[in-house]
Amino acid sequence: MNIIDRRLNPKGKSLANRQRFLRRAKKQILDAVREASARDGITGPSDHRIRIKTDTLREPRLHQAGQGGERWHIAPGNKEYVEGDRIPRPPQGEGGGRGGSPDGDSEDAFQFVLSRDEFIDLFLEDLELPDLLRKDLRETEGATPRRAGFQTSGAAANLNLVRTMRNSLSRRIALRRPRPEEIAAREEELARLSKTGEADPETLARLAAEIEIERRRSRRVPFIDPIDVRYNRFEDVPRPAVSAVMFCLMDVSGSMTAHMKDLAKRFYKLLYLFLSRRYARVEIVFIRHTHVAREVDEETFFSSTESGGTVVSTALEEMVRVLRARYPLEQWNIYAAQASDGDNMPADNPHAVALLEQAILPACQYFAYLEVGPEDERYGGSTELWRAYQRIAQAGQAIAMRKVNHRSQIYPVFRQLFSRDKAVRTEGVA
Amino acid sequence: MTKLAEKFRISSGSDWGFSDLRRAHDLIAEIAQRELGLDTYPSQIEVITSEQMLDAYSSIGLPLMYRHWSFGKRFARDESLYRHGYSSLAYEIVINSNPCIVYVMEENSMAMQALVLAHAAFGHNHFFKNNSLFRQWTDAGGILDYMEFAKTYIAHCEDKYGETAVERVLDAAHALMTQGVSRYPRRRGFDLADEARREAERREEEARTFNDLWRTLPEGKASRALHPELVERQRLLGLPEENILYFLEKKAPLLKPWQREILRIVRHIAQYFYPQKQTKMMNEGCATFVHYHIMNRLHEQGVLDDGGMLEFLHSHTSVVFQPDFDDPRFSGLNPYALGFAMMQDIARITRAPTEEDRLWFPDIAGNGDPYGTLREAWVAYRDESFIRQFLSPALIRKMKLFSVHDDSRSDLVVEAIHDERGYRAVRAALADSFDVIKHEPEIEIVDVDLDGDRRLLLQNRVHHGIMLEREDAERVLDHLAFLWGYEVSLVEIDAVSEKVLRSFDAGPPAPVG
């Protein structure tokens, strides 16, 4: 009998099967994932319970139908029946308690949990961050130990046997430690000589003395000396973290309805998920503006409305201020998304454009402008702000812009903006 | 008692080490071999975590398995059920291999580990090694190596031909897995020497029994002569064939060699598990009987303390619990309960038979050798024949079994109950309900239209009007058409009247592009 401890075996033996399963159920999982994403807050829960139909996951077999035909059932625990009794047919044609599908595989939907990584991967599949740069190598997210030579002290588990034995061997050779076989051979010879009486007593005494010396030497020179012992040395190599900051700019003046804010929120959420997949650290800065701009927390950002006019450049100025104060360009990847209904004080447009062109766009990896409109908008004429930004885009600057009226458009628009295909990414701007 | 047992105690505590496992195993082995006379493969106990137990679940209980999404699905479902507390995990999984692998969970208490060892490492192990079905159809020594080969081979195919292409073949093969089993030993082809010997024998037989009178008999109309070309074609193709995967592997015209190999792998696995399907009740009954005896003996010896014994009894009684048919917990007969009850009953008949037992079981009643009798039964029977042979009137009365006839139209009729007139009918009906063949459709490949469009023709012989499940049948037929490469038809005919009841058709998927 053998007892084997398998507990330390690598976990996740079924990971490959899980990946195949997720791929198989991808379409349904994606639908479920989108539905789940509409419910959750901007940073989302840590895992996602997904419920999917098992239709494409069905494993058909040729088996007998559960209904019809002539059957016999055997059941235990008879109390009152005698031969020939008639029992009214129970509903659904089940007799004697039997029924259902033979393999118990009849449920048509089942629930399982997607890890956050799996969720995001599925959600953002095929998307790519433009101009991903590695900045800020000083920030670390931990360290990986790496082999780096040997050392003379350490834990027993790190003992380097080969190196230790090599040292031991060279020391034994250098100090001429006699090998046990040699001593044994000499002793044998001594025994043979003294038995046969071939040699004179002098030779025998010399031989015995030599053996004694060799024995002493092999005792004095140990097989392994503490100075031979070597341990593997490890060095902690810091893992650099790449970090990004995401600016959310939003117009909160009276003209922005709850519907429009909801659209913007959804977009920001996608952007956050996307960034957090690519960057180890993602910070979010919320800036809301009317005719004045203010940095706020998430709660305030989405909830309350303020009255006042609309001056877009104030938000841009605030962003520049925060950028300069907290996010040095060489350490941070900077992303910005602005949502607005397109209203702006006409006189402000040139100032906003100038700010964008000179201060913001050069610093940003990506700047997305999302123009949100009412759900029932029939005719979407372009607004002043749109036209102003469009000129920047046509000049070849890294600004992406889209117009969104309905919740269902958010995801496609987001996918367009971050599509791997550059042609898709830039369409709609011209 | 031996010195070992004096020092060593099995209790309900969860504090145990590997040396405790080994001592418990040795004590159990002593009882199993000396008292029960069990003959087992050497066992290999593997201690695993609950997560690894879930892993083992999903790969249908084999320690090595190729990759397929269906195992991922099973894992996702089991995990979800387990995490939300809807189901608990088994205490053990045992694999029909040599050495016999037994997985035990680290969370089990020492008493439970002893139970698991007695149940799996001796009960199941003995059954695997000795039952004739397992001996004839499975190769316990080779299964792990074969699965290693299968896993590597399929992974290699995935690298070479793409995951999607391999998945397509596996999906189709899995759909036909229940039809990938040979129920009877295949007739081997003759070699030339053999053929010549048979020919000589035949001639000698003819010469010996020659009678000129035969010549004068009028020749009957040979029914076969009606379709000579059908007979010839069937002979050439080895039809009719019940093992669809085997037929496809050997005869499907368009499959690539690697696709045939995958069909072969799936077919081998199906065949490996087929005996387990047919002996579920006996196998569990045997293991339960063995653990019950061993645990009681350990308690008598004072090795298993009272707390451990109570824990064992709690677990044992919930395993062999059989709710009545009108109990909300009822979901069919519990194979553990029935198997255990039958084996206890056989032991009783050999030791203290009643007059009735002597009448019904003259061979074994009062022979005074319960374990020998059971060992013989464990070798020679499967569920269906075991019930037909050994279900006693006493047990039918004890369980109050009754048989109900359901014609799917009018009221259900109680056909037999636990009385003098009903015993045989109840026993026969119960045996039938454990007969795997009666609960699987009887499907055979009967013909291929070689002159026309190479349509593959299958036949399902319908007994008692129980047809195929329509939706699944359609899907499986699509898979079959994919493997065959041409159109396929499945005709359901009534086994008695030969009347065609329903037919399905499917064509191969249109080539892409």
Interface residues (C-beta under 8 A of the other chain):
Chain A: M1 N2 I3 I4 D5 R6 R7 N9 K11 K13 S14 A16 N17 R18 Q19 R20 F21 L22 R23 R24 A25 T54 L57 R58 E59 P60 R61 L62 H63 Q64 A65 G66 Q67 G68 G69 E70 R71 W72 H73 I74 A75 P76 G77 N78 K79 Y81 V82 E83 G84 D85 R86 I87 P88 R89 G93 G95 G96 G97 R98 S101 P102 F110 Q111 F112 V113
Chain B: F18 L21 R22 H25 A29 P42 S43 Q44 I45 E46 V47 I48 T49 E51 Q52 L54 D55 S58 S59 R67 H68 W69 S70 F71 G72 K73 F75 A76 R77 E79 S80 R83 P99 Y103 E106 A121 E163 E167 D171 H174 A175 L176 M177 T178 Q179 Q322 P323 D324 F325 D326 D327 F330 S331 G332 L333 M399 K400 L401 F402 S403 V404 H405 D406 D407 S408 S410 D411 L412 V413 V414 E415 A416 I417 H418 D419 R421 G422 V426 A429 L430 D432 S433 H439 E440 P441 I443 N460 V462 H464 G465 I466 M467 L468 E469 R470 E471 D472 A473 R475 V476 H479
